[in-house]
Amino acid sequence: MGSVQLRWFSPIHLYDISIEQIDRPGFKLLSVDEVITEKGLLGFLWSQNQLGRLEIISPVIDVELLQDGSNVENLARALSGE
């Protein structure tokens, strides 16, 4: 289970992030140990359209080859609205 550490002036930390396939519960498509932002909450409120630098620690992508491509391609299509 993931968690988040929010602060007004210090960087935001997101822990244990994962994306799972709906049709295969428990099969993680993407997992990340930690994400650290360069800004705190106040920084995001001040400049809403600029995320700044994100540090992604220990990303893991599980690729499954399918007859019509891969699970990563299916995710990209779903996110783009195709």
C-alpha positions as CSV (number, residue, x, y, z in Angstrom):
1,M,0.0,0.0,0.0
2,G,1.4,3.4,-1.0
3,S,1.8,6.5,1.1
4,V,2.4,10.2,0.6
5,Q,4.3,12.8,2.6
6,L,3.0,16.3,2.0
7,R,4.7,19.4,3.1
8,W,4.1,23.1,2.4
9,F,7.7,24.1,1.8
10,S,9.7,20.9,1.5
11,P,9.6,18.3,-1.4
12,I,6.7,15.9,-1.6
13,H,7.4,12.2,-1.3
14,L,5.3,9.4,-2.8
15,Y,6.1,5.9,-1.7
16,D,5.3,2.4,-3.1
17,I,3.4,3.4,-6.3
18,S,2.1,0.7,-8.6
19,I,-0.2,0.3,-11.6
20,E,-2.0,-3.0,-12.0
21,Q,-4.0,-4.5,-14.8
22,I,-7.7,-4.6,-14.1
23,D,-8.2,-8.0,-15.6
24,R,-5.2,-9.5,-13.6
25,P,-5.3,-8.3,-10.0
26,G,-1.9,-8.5,-8.3
27,F,0.0,-8.3,-11.7
28,K,2.0,-5.0,-11.4
29,L,2.6,-3.4,-14.8
30,L,4.7,-0.6,-13.2
31,S,6.0,-0.2,-9.7
32,V,8.1,2.6,-8.2
33,D,9.7,2.7,-4.7
34,E,9.6,6.4,-4.3
35,V,8.9,9.7,-6.2
36,I,10.4,12.9,-4.9
37,T,9.3,16.3,-6.2
38,E,11.4,19.4,-6.3
39,K,8.6,21.5,-4.9
40,G,6.4,21.5,-1.8
41,L,2.6,22.1,-1.8
42,L,3.0,25.8,-1.9
43,G,5.3,25.6,-4.9
44,F,2.6,23.6,-6.8
45,L,-0.1,26.0,-5.9
46,W,2.0,29.0,-7.0
47,S,3.0,27.5,-10.4
48,Q,0.2,25.1,-11.2
49,N,1.2,24.3,-14.8
50,Q,4.9,23.6,-14.1
51,L,5.7,20.3,-12.3
52,G,9.4,20.9,-12.0
53,R,11.8,18.1,-11.5
54,L,10.7,14.7,-10.4
55,E,13.1,12.0,-9.1
56,I,11.8,8.5,-9.7
57,I,13.6,5.9,-7.5
58,S,13.7,2.2,-8.5
59,P,11.2,2.0,-11.3
60,V,10.3,-1.5,-12.6
61,I,8.2,-2.2,-15.7
62,D,6.9,-5.7,-16.3
63,V,6.5,-6.2,-20.0
64,E,4.3,-9.0,-21.3
65,L,4.5,-9.8,-25.0
66,L,1.0,-10.4,-26.5
67,Q,-0.1,-11.5,-30.0
68,D,-1.1,-7.9,-30.8
69,G,1.7,-6.1,-29.1
70,S,2.5,-5.8,-25.4
71,N,0.8,-4.8,-22.1
72,V,2.8,-1.6,-22.1
73,E,1.4,-0.7,-25.5
74,N,-2.1,-1.4,-24.3
75,L,-1.5,0.9,-21.3
76,A,-0.2,3.7,-23.5
77,R,-3.3,3.4,-25.8
78,A,-5.6,3.5,-22.8
79,L,-3.9,6.6,-21.4
80,S,-4.0,8.4,-24.7
81,G,-7.7,7.7,-25.2
82,E,-7.4,5.4,-28.3
